[in-house]
Amino acid sequence: MHQILVVEDQPDLRAVLRTTLVAAGYRVVEAGTAARALVEARSHKPDLLLVDLGLPDGDGIDLIRAIRGWSVAPILVLSARTRETEKVLALDAGADDYVTKPFGTDELLARVRAALRRAPSDGHHRSRLVFGATVVDLERRQATGPAGEPVHLTPQEYRVLDVLARRPGLIVAQRQLLREAWGPDRVDDARGLRVFVKSLRDKLEPAPAIPRFILTEIGVGYRLASDVVEGTTDTTDS
Ligand code: CA
């Protein structure tokens, strides 16, 4: 049974989170302040942390940085803030993904499952990606289209797919994808990345104009739908 540390200062929201997570089969530890969260994180070693960005005794981003100093457990940010820059800051500080308040139960639980799947204890090998009728074998560096025809992907495209596939269902920040695709010199080329992703969608998505598998999180990054990765179909979603 996975244990989740919920860091949220609003008691009513904390209670809702607890009820939701316990009903889904998780054990829950709670903290209402950043200081308390550090104590609980050290003593309980939770499998995942849900962290509110606005805490009474400090910024959630500083808390994430502090926890990342010694823990690799997945961190999901809870944020009422819609500004992309704050989401990017949280991801840079070491968060794995975010859920924007107000959020639905299904969305929250889907993100929690995706984040727990990427945990280092999960040794699942993700080498086959299924985009409808187009299949990519990351290990062999081969792709085939709906009629079995070869689909040509560039080494950069394979590298980007590698990065996305390591975190199915979770956001990957633009800068990380840019670093993987082109190296550290072009990490700010968001426009270049958009063109790159469009070309990748043209090759892989059944309907590239309405992406179903390679999803955009505007101003923040991209997310590979979790059912692209074979063996990680999210059967508990309904
Ligand atoms: Ca708050």
Residues whose N, C-alpha, C, O or C-beta is under 5 A from the ligand:
A	BS01	CA	D9 D52 G54 L55
